[in-house]
């Protein structure tokens, strides 16, 4: 299959996935704000918006989500590209969404959108370090950054069994990365829903598509890192990968809505006082398991 054909196929798959993700969110996040917010019918007037920064944010967000799908394996050979640095690449390109929201928030040039821009950057600071520590544990045990090799290393035992703390860290920081409850302050009502409050029509639907794709990719990478990816008996590998991804996504959304929304200040405190220390404990525990030769050969 040529590069262009692969690109169109991945885009079509991503559209279907985002639609299914939106349906799941509507079931589990009824009445919630945040990135799952229903878009406005008509865009508001923004007389002072920047003609370049404001529209470029959406393009950057969609590009980041699209690039993130490249390294998600749905089977031994069903992957866009098996990069040797796939896990690191994934973390980097998904952070394009943060840049995208910051660009559009600043470019909208309204008080609420600009404040939401600062909040989303602060939320990045809160989750990026503990998220990295959760991912590093799986990388250490698989001895590879390749997402395919990480799945293959779990052929005997899923990493969630060996690294339950790493899995908990990934779920918590994944919710922060996706801007879902309880980590939705950049899109809360007290800042006018942030960027989503200054867009409407097709633009709002495309933003919603980007955030739905972001949620799916974070859950898919969680399935790769901790749930054995495509591996499983009887069913075809793509079915196993899809089932694990949507199960993890439903778990994340269900747990998130059971907690009270946190401000960005509380997120930072949670990160530096709780999540980062737990991340260090997780890395040390994984190192001890490796020295004891517990885990994949």
Long-range contacts (C-beta under 8 A, 24 or more apart in sequence): 6-80, 10-66, 10-69, 10-70, 10-80, 11-66, 13-69, 14-65, 14-66, 14-69, 14-213, 15-209, 17-212, 17-213, 17-216, 18-209, 18-212, 18-213, 18-216, 19-212, 20-246, 21-212, 21-213, 21-215, 21-216, 21-249, 22-208, 22-212, 24-246, 24-249, 24-250, 24-253, 25-212, 25-215, 25-253, 28-250, 28-253, 28-254, 28-257, 29-180, 29-181, 29-253, 29-257, 32-181, 32-184, 32-257, 33-184, 33-187, 33-188, 33-189, 33-193, 34-179, 34-180, 34-181, 34-184, 34-187, 34-188, 35-178, 35-179, 35-180, 35-184, 35-187, 35-196, 35-208, 35-211, 35-214, 35-215, 36-180, 36-208, 36-211, 36-212, 37-187, 37-193, 37-196, 37-208, 39-196, 39-199, 39-200, 39-201, 39-204, 39-205, 39-207, 39-208, 40-197, 40-199, 40-200, 40-201, 40-204, 41-200, 41-201, 42-200, 42-201, 43-198, 43-199, 43-200, 43-201, 43-203, 43-204, 44-197, 44-198, 44-200, 46-108, 46-109, 46-110, 46-198, 48-109, 48-110, 49-107, 49-108, 49-109, 50-106, 50-107, 50-108, 50-109, 52-107, 53-103, 53-104, 53-106, 53-107, 54-103, 54-104, 54-107, 54-108, 54-109, 55-104, 55-107, 56-103, 56-104, 56-107, 57-99, 57-100, 57-101, 57-102, 57-103, 57-104, 57-105, 57-107, 57-195, 58-100, 58-104, 58-199, 58-203, 58-206, 58-207, 58-210, 59-100, 60-96, 60-97, 60-99, 60-100, 60-103, 61-96, 61-97, 61-100, 61-101, 61-207, 61-210, 62-206, 62-209, 62-210, 63-96, 64-93, 64-94, 64-95, 64-96, 64-97, 64-99, 64-100, 64-210, 64-214, 65-94, 65-97, 65-210, 65-213, 65-214, 65-217, 66-213, 67-93, 67-96, 68-93, 68-94, 68-213, 68-214, 68-217, 69-213, 69-217, 71-147, 72-147, 72-217, 72-220, 72-221, 72-224, 73-147, 73-148, 73-151, 73-224, 73-229, 73-230, 73-241, 74-230, 74-237, 74-238, 74-241, 74-242, 75-230, 75-236, 75-237, 75-238, 75-241, 76-148, 76-230, 76-237, 78-230, 78-237, 78-238, 79-147, 79-148, 82-146, 82-147, 82-148, 83-145, 83-146, 83-147, 84-144, 84-145, 84-146, 85-145, 85-146, 86-145, 86-146, 86-147, 86-148, 87-135, 87-138, 87-139, 87-145, 87-146, 87-147, 87-150, 87-221, 87-225, 88-145, 90-147, 90-217, 90-221, 91-128, 91-131, 91-132, 91-135, 94-177, 94-214, 94-217, 94-218, 95-124, 95-128, 97-210, 97-211, 97-214, 98-123, 98-124, 100-210, 101-186, 101-194, 101-195, 104-195, 104-198, 104-199, 105-194, 105-195, 108-195, 108-198, 110-192, 110-198, 112-191, 112-192, 112-193, 112-194, 112-197, 112-198, 113-191, 113-192, 113-194, 113-195, 113-197, 113-198, 115-191, 116-186, 116-187, 116-191, 116-192, 116-194, 116-195, 117-194, 119-185, 119-186, 119-191, 119-194, 119-264, 120-179, 120-186, 120-194, 122-264, 122-267, 122-268, 123-176, 123-179, 123-183, 123-185, 123-186, 123-264, 123-267, 125-268, 125-271, 126-176, 126-264, 126-267, 126-268, 126-270, 126-271, 127-173, 127-176, 127-177, 127-183, 127-267, 127-271, 127-275, 129-271, 129-275, 129-276, 129-279, 130-169, 130-172, 130-173, 130-271, 130-275, 130-276, 130-278, 130-279, 131-169, 131-170, 131-173, 131-174, 131-176, 131-177, 132-279, 133-166, 133-169, 133-276, 133-279, 133-280, 133-282, 133-283, 134-166, 134-167, 134-169, 134-170, 134-173, 134-225, 134-279, 134-282, 135-170, 135-225, 136-283, 136-286, 137-163, 137-166, 137-282, 137-283, 137-285, 137-286, 138-163, 138-166, 138-225, 138-226, 140-283, 140-286, 140-287, 140-290, 141-286, 141-289, 141-290, 141-295, 141-296, 142-296, 147-221, 147-224, 147-229, 150-224, 150-225, 150-229, 151-224, 151-228, 151-229, 151-230, 151-231, 153-296, 154-228, 154-229, 154-231, 154-296, 155-228, 155-231, 155-296, 156-296, 157-295, 157-296, 158-226, 158-227, 158-228, 159-225, 159-226, 159-228, 160-226, 160-227, 162-286, 162-289, 162-294, 162-295, 163-226, 163-282, 163-285, 163-286, 165-278, 165-281, 165-282, 165-285, 166-225, 166-226, 166-282, 166-286, 167-222, 167-226, 168-278, 169-275, 169-278, 169-279, 169-282, 170-222, 170-225, 170-226, 171-222, 171-248, 171-251, 171-252, 171-255, 172-275, 173-275, 174-218, 174-219, 174-222, 174-252, 175-252, 175-255, 175-256, 176-267, 177-214, 177-218, 178-211, 178-214, 178-215, 178-218, 178-252, 179-211, 180-215, 180-252, 180-253, 180-256, 181-253, 181-256, 181-257, 181-259, 181-261, 182-256, 182-257, 182-259, 182-260, 182-261, 182-262, 183-256, 183-261, 183-262, 183-267, 184-261, 185-261, 185-262, 185-263, 185-264, 185-267, 186-264, 188-261, 215-249, 215-252, 216-245, 216-249, 218-252, 219-245, 219-246, 219-248, 219-249, 219-252, 220-245, 222-248, 223-248
